[in-house]
């Protein structure tokens, strides 16, 4: 599949999140202040939710076209879980 600017945006967001997770792990390893750790968990969670929303908004219709019935059921279940935990 050819990389598009939308895919690049998602990948860039995920790379930022990766850096945040590495930083969070470092904070935990160094027994940093609970407030700093909690703020980073919140920031990562929010960033990941935004990345998921962007990916689904940009790709869901195309993604669903190529799925069989069982795969669509699986996607629907996962989407319901994502939405429920928003």
Beta strands, then each sheet from edge to edge (+ up, - down):
end
